[in-house]
Amino acid sequence: MTSPTSLPVIAQTSGKAAAEWQRKRRRVSVGGTQRRPGWVTYLLLSLVILISIFPLYYVVLLASSDQVTISRSIIPSWIPQGNFFENIDKVFNGAIPVLKGFTNSLIIAVIQSVSVVIFSTLAGYSFAKLSFRGRGPLLVFVIATMAVPVQLGVVPLFIVMSQLGWSGKIIAVIVPGLVTAFGVFWMTQYLENALPYELVEAARVDGASMIRTFWHVAVPAARPAAAMLALFTFIGSWVNYFWPFIILNQQNPTLPMVTKLLQSGYHTDYSLIMAGVAISTAPLLVLFFLAGRQLVAGIMQGAVKG
Protein backbone atom coordinates (compact mmCIF):
# COMPACT_ATOMS: atom_id res chain seq x y z
CA MET A 1 0.00 0.00 0.00
CA THR A 2 1.30 3.38 -0.97
CA SER A 3 1.87 5.74 1.92
CA PRO A 4 0.26 9.23 1.72
CA THR A 5 3.65 10.94 1.78
CA SER A 6 4.84 9.13 -1.40
CA LEU A 7 1.92 10.20 -3.62
CA PRO A 8 3.41 13.62 -4.55
CA VAL A 9 6.66 11.89 -5.50
CA ILE A 10 4.84 9.44 -7.78
CA ALA A 11 2.91 12.31 -9.38
CA GLN A 12 6.15 14.16 -10.11
CA THR A 13 7.94 11.19 -11.70
CA SER A 14 5.27 9.78 -14.06
CA GLY A 15 2.57 10.91 -16.44
CA LYS A 16 1.60 14.44 -17.58
CA ALA A 17 2.34 15.94 -14.18
CA ALA A 18 5.96 14.78 -14.46
CA ALA A 19 6.34 16.31 -17.94
CA GLU A 20 4.86 19.61 -16.76
CA TRP A 21 7.13 19.58 -13.72
CA GLN A 22 10.15 19.02 -15.95
CA ARG A 23 9.14 21.98 -18.18
CA LYS A 24 8.74 24.25 -15.14
CA ARG A 25 12.11 23.12 -13.83
CA ARG A 26 13.79 23.99 -17.12
CA ARG A 27 12.15 27.43 -17.18
CA VAL A 28 13.17 28.33 -13.63
CA SER A 29 16.72 26.99 -13.94
CA VAL A 30 18.81 30.12 -14.41
CA GLY A 31 22.21 29.63 -16.05
CA GLY A 32 21.59 25.97 -16.83
CA THR A 33 22.94 24.31 -19.95
CA GLN A 34 19.43 23.86 -21.41
CA ARG A 35 18.55 27.56 -21.20
CA ARG A 36 18.47 29.15 -24.62
CA PRO A 37 19.82 32.67 -25.07
CA GLY A 38 17.25 35.34 -25.85
CA TRP A 39 17.30 38.12 -28.44
CA VAL A 40 19.01 40.47 -25.97
CA THR A 41 21.99 38.12 -25.84
CA TYR A 42 22.19 37.95 -29.62
CA LEU A 43 21.88 41.75 -29.84
CA LEU A 44 24.71 42.29 -27.35
CA LEU A 45 26.91 39.71 -29.09
CA SER A 46 26.25 41.39 -32.45
CA LEU A 47 27.24 44.78 -31.03
CA VAL A 48 30.44 43.35 -29.54
CA ILE A 49 31.32 41.70 -32.86
CA LEU A 50 30.70 44.91 -34.82
CA ILE A 51 32.76 46.99 -32.38
CA SER A 52 35.58 44.43 -32.51
CA ILE A 53 35.62 44.18 -36.30
CA PHE A 54 35.31 47.91 -37.05
CA PRO A 55 39.02 48.83 -36.46
CA LEU A 56 40.10 46.14 -38.90
CA TYR A 57 37.47 47.20 -41.42
CA TYR A 58 38.60 50.81 -41.02
CA VAL A 59 42.17 49.74 -41.84
CA VAL A 60 40.91 48.05 -45.01
CA LEU A 61 38.93 51.18 -45.96
CA LEU A 62 41.97 53.43 -45.66
CA ALA A 63 44.35 50.89 -47.24
CA SER A 64 42.07 50.63 -50.30
CA SER A 65 41.86 54.41 -50.74
CA ASP A 66 44.40 57.05 -51.76
CA GLN A 67 45.97 59.99 -49.95
CA VAL A 68 43.91 62.67 -51.75
CA THR A 69 40.62 61.02 -50.79
CA ILE A 70 41.75 60.44 -47.19
CA SER A 71 42.74 64.12 -46.82
CA ARG A 72 39.12 65.13 -47.51
CA SER A 73 37.54 62.89 -44.86
CA ILE A 74 38.68 60.56 -42.10
CA ILE A 75 36.21 57.98 -43.47
CA PRO A 76 36.53 58.33 -47.26
CA SER A 77 33.90 55.68 -48.02
CA TRP A 78 32.08 52.90 -46.21
CA ILE A 79 32.81 50.59 -49.15
CA PRO A 80 36.44 49.54 -49.87
CA GLN A 81 37.90 51.23 -52.94
CA GLY A 82 40.07 49.66 -55.62
CA ASN A 83 43.56 50.77 -54.57
CA PHE A 84 44.23 48.07 -51.96
CA PHE A 85 46.54 45.81 -53.98
CA GLU A 86 48.21 48.85 -55.59
CA ASN A 87 49.09 50.19 -52.13
CA ILE A 88 50.33 46.74 -51.07
CA ASP A 89 52.59 46.69 -54.12
CA LYS A 90 53.93 50.18 -53.27
CA VAL A 91 54.73 49.08 -49.73
CA PHE A 92 56.65 45.98 -50.86
CA ASN A 93 58.52 47.80 -53.64
CA GLY A 94 59.37 50.93 -51.65
CA ALA A 95 62.63 51.95 -50.02
CA ILE A 96 61.72 50.32 -46.70
CA PRO A 97 62.67 46.59 -46.44
CA VAL A 98 59.20 45.20 -45.75
CA LEU A 99 60.03 41.65 -46.82
CA LYS A 100 63.06 41.68 -44.52
CA GLY A 101 60.88 42.85 -41.66
CA PHE A 102 58.30 40.16 -42.38
CA THR A 103 60.97 37.43 -42.40
CA ASN A 104 62.58 38.70 -39.19
CA SER A 105 59.24 38.85 -37.37
CA LEU A 106 58.34 35.33 -38.51
CA ILE A 107 61.71 33.89 -37.39
CA ILE A 108 61.55 35.63 -34.00
CA ALA A 109 57.93 34.66 -33.32
CA VAL A 110 58.37 30.97 -34.29
CA ILE A 111 61.60 30.45 -32.33
CA GLN A 112 60.29 32.20 -29.22
CA SER A 113 56.97 30.33 -29.32
CA VAL A 114 58.65 26.92 -29.51
CA SER A 115 61.25 27.83 -26.88
CA VAL A 116 58.76 29.30 -24.42
CA VAL A 117 56.52 26.22 -24.66
CA ILE A 118 59.43 23.79 -24.11
CA PHE A 119 61.10 25.62 -21.21
CA SER A 120 57.83 26.64 -19.56
CA THR A 121 56.47 23.07 -19.67
CA LEU A 122 59.68 21.71 -18.15
CA ALA A 123 59.69 24.36 -15.42
CA GLY A 124 55.95 24.06 -14.82
CA TYR A 125 56.20 20.29 -14.42
CA SER A 126 59.09 20.70 -11.96
CA PHE A 127 57.27 23.27 -9.85
CA ALA A 128 53.94 21.42 -9.95
CA LYS A 129 54.90 17.77 -9.45
CA LEU A 130 58.49 17.50 -8.20
CA SER A 131 59.69 18.04 -4.65
CA PHE A 132 62.99 19.85 -4.18
CA ARG A 133 64.45 22.27 -1.68
CA GLY A 134 63.43 25.89 -2.22
CA ARG A 135 60.62 25.12 -4.64
CA GLY A 136 58.16 27.56 -3.04
CA PRO A 137 60.51 30.59 -2.72
CA LEU A 138 61.87 30.02 -6.22
CA LEU A 139 58.35 29.96 -7.70
CA VAL A 140 57.50 33.15 -5.79
CA PHE A 141 60.66 34.79 -7.16
CA VAL A 142 59.71 33.81 -10.72
CA ILE A 143 56.20 35.20 -10.29
CA ALA A 144 57.56 38.39 -8.68
CA THR A 145 59.61 39.15 -11.80
CA MET A 146 56.32 39.65 -13.65
CA ALA A 147 55.77 42.80 -11.58
CA VAL A 148 59.03 44.40 -12.75
CA PRO A 149 58.47 46.80 -15.69
CA VAL A 150 60.27 45.85 -18.87
CA GLN A 151 61.66 49.37 -19.20
CA LEU A 152 63.80 48.95 -16.05
CA GLY A 153 65.89 46.23 -17.66
CA VAL A 154 66.42 47.90 -21.02
CA VAL A 155 69.72 49.70 -20.23
CA PRO A 156 71.62 46.72 -18.73
CA LEU A 157 70.19 44.43 -21.41
CA PHE A 158 71.36 46.81 -24.14
CA ILE A 159 74.86 46.92 -22.60
CA VAL A 160 75.04 43.11 -22.46
CA MET A 161 73.88 42.75 -26.06
CA SER A 162 76.38 45.38 -27.25
CA GLN A 163 79.27 43.65 -25.46
CA LEU A 164 78.26 40.35 -27.06
CA GLY A 165 78.29 42.03 -30.48
CA TRP A 166 74.60 41.28 -31.07
CA SER A 167 73.46 44.88 -31.48
CA GLY A 168 71.53 45.25 -34.74
CA LYS A 169 70.99 41.46 -35.06
CA ILE A 170 67.73 39.58 -34.48
CA ILE A 171 69.45 37.21 -32.04
CA ALA A 172 69.40 40.13 -29.59
CA VAL A 173 65.60 40.03 -29.81
CA ILE A 174 65.27 36.23 -29.76
CA VAL A 175 67.44 35.34 -26.74
CA PRO A 176 65.75 37.54 -24.06
CA GLY A 177 62.36 36.04 -25.00
CA LEU A 178 63.28 32.33 -25.00
CA VAL A 179 61.49 31.83 -21.67
CA THR A 180 59.01 34.02 -19.80
CA ALA A 181 57.82 34.16 -16.20
CA PHE A 182 54.22 34.17 -17.40
CA GLY A 183 54.78 30.93 -19.31
CA VAL A 184 56.29 29.21 -16.25
CA PHE A 185 53.46 30.40 -14.03
CA TRP A 186 50.84 29.40 -16.61
CA MET A 187 52.12 25.85 -17.06
CA THR A 188 52.66 25.40 -13.32
CA GLN A 189 49.07 26.30 -12.54
CA TYR A 190 47.72 24.14 -15.34
CA LEU A 191 49.74 21.02 -14.51
CA GLU A 192 48.97 21.43 -10.81
CA ASN A 193 45.29 20.79 -11.59
CA ALA A 194 45.38 18.72 -14.79
CA LEU A 195 48.02 16.13 -13.89
CA PRO A 196 47.25 13.89 -10.85
CA TYR A 197 50.13 12.78 -8.65
CA GLU A 198 48.89 9.19 -9.01
CA LEU A 199 49.77 9.14 -12.72
CA VAL A 200 53.31 10.39 -12.05
CA GLU A 201 53.83 7.92 -9.22
CA ALA A 202 52.42 5.04 -11.32
CA ALA A 203 54.87 5.83 -14.12
CA ARG A 204 57.78 5.94 -11.67
CA VAL A 205 56.67 2.62 -10.10
CA ASP A 206 56.62 1.06 -13.58
CA GLY A 207 60.27 2.00 -13.94
CA ALA A 208 59.99 5.10 -16.15
CA SER A 209 62.78 7.64 -15.82
CA MET A 210 62.10 11.26 -15.02
CA ILE A 211 62.49 12.34 -18.65
CA ARG A 212 60.27 9.51 -19.89
CA THR A 213 57.62 10.33 -17.28
CA PHE A 214 57.68 13.94 -18.39
CA TRP A 215 57.42 13.07 -22.09
CA HIS A 216 54.74 10.34 -21.89
CA VAL A 217 52.66 11.59 -18.94
CA ALA A 218 53.12 15.36 -18.47
CA VAL A 219 53.37 16.49 -22.10
CA PRO A 220 50.05 14.90 -23.25
CA ALA A 221 48.27 16.41 -20.24
CA ALA A 222 49.80 19.83 -20.90
CA ARG A 223 48.98 19.91 -24.63
CA PRO A 224 45.92 22.28 -24.49
CA ALA A 225 47.69 24.81 -22.26
CA ALA A 226 50.88 24.53 -24.33
CA ALA A 227 48.97 25.24 -27.54
CA MET A 228 47.38 28.34 -26.04
CA LEU A 229 50.72 29.52 -24.61
CA ALA A 230 52.32 29.09 -28.04
CA LEU A 231 49.59 31.20 -29.66
CA PHE A 232 49.85 33.95 -27.04
CA THR A 233 53.65 33.98 -27.32
CA PHE A 234 53.51 34.14 -31.12
CA ILE A 235 51.11 37.08 -31.03
CA GLY A 236 53.17 38.87 -28.36
CA SER A 237 56.38 38.42 -30.34
CA TRP A 238 54.73 39.45 -33.61
CA VAL A 239 53.46 42.78 -32.28
CA ASN A 240 56.47 43.55 -30.06
CA TYR A 241 57.81 46.98 -30.95
CA PHE A 242 59.66 48.39 -27.91
CA TRP A 243 62.80 46.24 -27.63
CA PRO A 244 63.33 45.58 -31.40
CA PHE A 245 63.12 49.34 -32.03
CA ILE A 246 65.94 49.89 -29.50
CA ILE A 247 68.35 47.10 -30.46
CA LEU A 248 67.75 46.77 -34.24
CA ASN A 249 68.25 49.28 -37.05
CA GLN A 250 66.34 50.37 -40.14
CA GLN A 251 68.24 48.00 -42.41
CA ASN A 252 67.28 44.98 -40.30
CA PRO A 253 63.80 45.76 -38.90
CA THR A 254 60.81 43.78 -37.71
CA LEU A 255 57.32 44.27 -39.11
CA PRO A 256 56.10 46.70 -36.37
CA MET A 257 59.21 48.80 -37.07
CA VAL A 258 58.34 48.78 -40.77
CA THR A 259 54.91 50.18 -39.97
CA LYS A 260 56.56 52.97 -37.98
CA LEU A 261 59.10 53.67 -40.75
CA LEU A 262 56.25 54.10 -43.25
CA GLN A 263 55.14 57.25 -41.43
CA SER A 264 58.59 58.72 -40.76
CA GLY A 265 58.93 60.62 -44.04
CA TYR A 266 58.16 64.25 -44.77
CA HIS A 267 54.93 63.29 -46.51
CA THR A 268 52.69 60.92 -44.55
CA ASP A 269 50.63 58.69 -46.83
CA TYR A 270 48.03 57.05 -44.59
CA SER A 271 46.89 54.68 -47.32
CA LEU A 272 50.40 53.14 -47.45
CA ILE A 273 50.61 53.06 -43.64
CA MET A 274 47.31 51.21 -43.40
CA ALA A 275 48.45 48.84 -46.14
CA GLY A 276 51.46 48.07 -43.94
CA VAL A 277 49.16 47.52 -40.97
CA ALA A 278 47.05 45.15 -43.07
CA ILE A 279 50.19 43.19 -44.01
CA SER A 280 51.13 42.97 -40.32
CA THR A 281 47.67 41.79 -39.30
CA ALA A 282 47.10 39.19 -42.02
CA PRO A 283 49.36 36.42 -40.52
CA LEU A 284 47.64 36.78 -37.15
CA LEU A 285 44.23 36.35 -38.76
CA VAL A 286 45.40 33.27 -40.63
CA LEU A 287 46.83 31.87 -37.40
CA PHE A 288 43.56 32.50 -35.57
CA PHE A 289 41.49 30.78 -38.25
CA LEU A 290 43.81 27.77 -38.26
CA ALA A 291 44.13 27.41 -34.48
CA GLY A 292 41.09 29.30 -33.21
CA ARG A 293 39.28 26.14 -32.11
CA GLN A 294 42.28 25.02 -30.08
CA LEU A 295 42.60 28.49 -28.56
CA VAL A 296 38.94 28.64 -27.50
CA ALA A 297 39.05 25.08 -26.17
CA GLY A 298 42.10 25.89 -24.07
CA ILE A 299 40.52 29.04 -22.66
CA MET A 300 37.27 27.25 -21.83
CA GLN A 301 39.11 24.34 -20.24
CA GLY A 302 41.12 26.71 -18.10
CA ALA A 303 37.96 28.60 -17.12
CA VAL A 304 36.17 25.40 -16.07
CA LYS A 305 39.15 24.23 -14.06
CA GLY A 306 39.45 27.64 -12.45
C-alpha positions in Angstrom: 0.0 0.0 0.0 1.3 3.4 -1.0 1.9 5.7 1.9 0.3 9.2 1.7 3.7 10.9 1.8 4.8 9.1 -1.4 1.9 10.2 -3.6 3.4 13.6 -4.6 6.7 11.9 -5.5 4.8 9.4 -7.8 2.9 12.3 -9.4 6.1 14.2 -10.1 7.9 11.2 -11.7 5.3 9.8 -14.1 2.6 10.9 -16.4 1.6 14.4 -17.6 2.3 15.9 -14.2 6.0 14.8 -14.5 6.3 16.3 -17.9 4.9 19.6 -16.8 7.1 19.6 -13.7 10.2 19.0 -16.0 9.1 22.0 -18.2 8.7 24.3 -15.1 12.1 23.1 -13.8 13.8 24.0 -17.1 12.2 27.4 -17.2 13.2 28.3 -13.6 16.7 27.0 -13.9 18.8 30.1 -14.4 22.2 29.6 -16.0 21.6 26.0 -16.8 22.9 24.3 -20.0 19.4 23.9 -21.4 18.6 27.6 -21.2 18.5 29.2 -24.6 19.8 32.7 -25.1 17.3 35.3 -25.8 17.3 38.1 -28.4 19.0 40.5 -26.0 22.0 38.1 -25.8 22.2 37.9 -29.6 21.9 41.7 -29.8 24.7 42.3 -27.4 26.9 39.7 -29.1 26.3 41.4 -32.4 27.2 44.8 -31.0 30.4 43.3 -29.5 31.3 41.7 -32.9 30.7 44.9 -34.8 32.8 47.0 -32.4 35.6 44.4 -32.5 35.6 44.2 -36.3 35.3 47.9 -37.0 39.0 48.8 -36.5 40.1 46.1 -38.9 37.5 47.2 -41.4 38.6 50.8 -41.0 42.2 49.7 -41.8 40.9 48.0 -45.0 38.9 51.2 -46.0 42.0 53.4 -45.7 44.3 50.9 -47.2 42.1 50.6 -50.3 41.9 54.4 -50.7 44.4 57.1 -51.8 46.0 60.0 -50.0 43.9 62.7 -51.7 40.6 61.0 -50.8 41.7 60.4 -47.2 42.7 64.1 -46.8 39.1 65.1 -47.5 37.5 62.9 -44.9 38.7 60.6 -42.1 36.2 58.0 -43.5 36.5 58.3 -47.3 33.9 55.7 -48.0 32.1 52.9 -46.2 32.8 50.6 -49.1 36.4 49.5 -49.9 37.9 51.2 -52.9 40.1 49.7 -55.6 43.6 50.8 -54.6 44.2 48.1 -52.0 46.5 45.8 -54.0 48.2 48.8 -55.6 49.1 50.2 -52.1 50.3 46.7 -51.1 52.6 46.7 -54.1 53.9 50.2 -53.3 54.7 49.1 -49.7 56.7 46.0 -50.9 58.5 47.8 -53.6 59.4 50.9 -51.7 62.6 52.0 -50.0 61.7 50.3 -46.7 62.7 46.6 -46.4 59.2 45.2 -45.8 60.0 41.6 -46.8 63.1 41.7 -44.5 60.9 42.9 -41.7 58.3 40.2 -42.4 61.0 37.4 -42.4 62.6 38.7 -39.2 59.2 38.9 -37.4 58.3 35.3 -38.5 61.7 33.9 -37.4 61.6 35.6 -34.0 57.9 34.7 -33.3 58.4 31.0 -34.3 61.6 30.5 -32.3 60.3 32.2 -29.2 57.0 30.3 -29.3 58.7 26.9 -29.5 61.2 27.8 -26.9 58.8 29.3 -24.4 56.5 26.2 -24.7 59.4 23.8 -24.1 61.1 25.6 -21.2 57.8 26.6 -19.6 56.5 23.1 -19.7 59.7 21.7 -18.2 59.7 24.4 -15.4 56.0 24.1 -14.8 56.2 20.3 -14.4 59.1 20.7 -12.0 57.3 23.3 -9.9 53.9 21.4 -9.9 54.9 17.8 -9.5 58.5 17.5 -8.2 59.7 18.0 -4.6 63.0 19.9 -4.2 64.4 22.3 -1.7 63.4 25.9 -2.2 60.6 25.1 -4.6 58.2 27.6 -3.0 60.5 30.6 -2.7 61.9 30.0 -6.2 58.4 30.0 -7.7 57.5 33.1 -5.8 60.7 34.8 -7.2 59.7 33.8 -10.7 56.2 35.2 -10.3 57.6 38.4 -8.7 59.6 39.1 -11.8 56.3 39.7 -13.7 55.8 42.8 -11.6 59.0 44.4 -12.8 58.5 46.8 -15.7 60.3 45.8 -18.9 61.7 49.4 -19.2 63.8 48.9 -16.1 65.9 46.2 -17.7 66.4 47.9 -21.0 69.7 49.7 -20.2 71.6 46.7 -18.7 70.2 44.4 -21.4 71.4 46.8 -24.1 74.9 46.9 -22.6 75.0 43.1 -22.5 73.9 42.7 -26.1 76.4 45.4 -27.2 79.3 43.6 -25.5 78.3 40.3 -27.1 78.3 42.0 -30.5 74.6 41.3 -31.1 73.5 44.9 -31.5 71.5 45.3 -34.7 71.0 41.5 -35.1 67.7 39.6 -34.5 69.5 37.2 -32.0 69.4 40.1 -29.6 65.6 40.0 -29.8 65.3 36.2 -29.8 67.4 35.3 -26.7 65.8 37.5 -24.1 62.4 36.0 -25.0 63.3 32.3 -25.0 61.5 31.8 -21.7 59.0 34.0 -19.8 57.8 34.2 -16.2 54.2 34.2 -17.4 54.8 30.9 -19.3 56.3 29.2 -16.3 53.5 30.4 -14.0 50.8 29.4 -16.6 52.1 25.9 -17.1 52.7 25.4 -13.3 49.1 26.3 -12.5 47.7 24.1 -15.3 49.7 21.0 -14.5 49.0 21.4 -10.8 45.3 20.8 -11.6 45.4 18.7 -14.8 48.0 16.1 -13.9 47.2 13.9 -10.9 50.1 12.8 -8.6 48.9 9.2 -9.0 49.8 9.1 -12.7 53.3 10.4 -12.1 53.8 7.9 -9.2 52.4 5.0 -11.3 54.9 5.8 -14.1 57.8 5.9 -11.7 56.7 2.6 -10.1 56.6 1.1 -13.6 60.3 2.0 -13.9 60.0 5.1 -16.2 62.8 7.6 -15.8 62.1 11.3 -15.0 62.5 12.3 -18.7 60.3 9.5 -19.9 57.6 10.3 -17.3 57.7 13.9 -18.4 57.4 13.1 -22.1 54.7 10.3 -21.9 52.7 11.6 -18.9 53.1 15.4 -18.5 53.4 16.5 -22.1 50.0 14.9 -23.3 48.3 16.4 -20.2 49.8 19.8 -20.9 49.0 19.9 -24.6 45.9 22.3 -24.5 47.7 24.8 -22.3 50.9 24.5 -24.3 49.0 25.2 -27.5 47.4 28.3 -26.0 50.7 29.5 -24.6 52.3 29.1 -28.0 49.6 31.2 -29.7 49.9 33.9 -27.0 53.7 34.0 -27.3 53.5 34.1 -31.1 51.1 37.1 -31.0 53.2 38.9 -28.4 56.4 38.4 -30.3 54.7 39.4 -33.6 53.5 42.8 -32.3 56.5 43.5 -30.1 57.8 47.0 -30.9 59.7 48.4 -27.9 62.8 46.2 -27.6 63.3 45.6 -31.4 63.1 49.3 -32.0 65.9 49.9 -29.5 68.3 47.1 -30.5 67.8 46.8 -34.2 68.2 49.3 -37.0 66.3 50.4 -40.1 68.2 48.0 -42.4 67.3 45.0 -40.3 63.8 45.8 -38.9 60.8 43.8 -37.7 57.3 44.3 -39.1 56.1 46.7 -36.4 59.2 48.8 -37.1 58.3 48.8 -40.8 54.9 50.2 -40.0 56.6 53.0 -38.0 59.1 53.7 -40.8 56.3 54.1 -43.3 55.1 57.3 -41.4 58.6 58.7 -40.8 58.9 60.6 -44.0 58.2 64.3 -44.8 54.9 63.3 -46.5 52.7 60.9 -44.5 50.6 58.7 -46.8 48.0 57.0 -44.6 46.9 54.7 -47.3 50.4 53.1 -47.5 50.6 53.1 -43.6 47.3 51.2 -43.4 48.5 48.8 -46.1 51.5 48.1 -43.9 49.2 47.5 -41.0 47.1 45.1 -43.1 50.2 43.2 -44.0 51.1 43.0 -40.3 47.7 41.8 -39.3 47.1 39.2 -42.0 49.4 36.4 -40.5 47.6 36.8 -37.1 44.2 36.4 -38.8 45.4 33.3 -40.6 46.8 31.9 -37.4 43.6 32.5 -35.6 41.5 30.8 -38.3 43.8 27.8 -38.3 44.1 27.4 -34.5 41.1 29.3 -33.2 39.3 26.1 -32.1 42.3 25.0 -30.1 42.6 28.5 -28.6 38.9 28.6 -27.5 39.0 25.1 -26.2 42.1 25.9 -24.1 40.5 29.0 -22.7 37.3 27.2 -21.8 39.1 24.3 -20.2 41.1 26.7 -18.1 38.0 28.6 -17.1 36.2 25.4 -16.1 39.1 24.2 -14.1 39.5 27.6 -12.4 
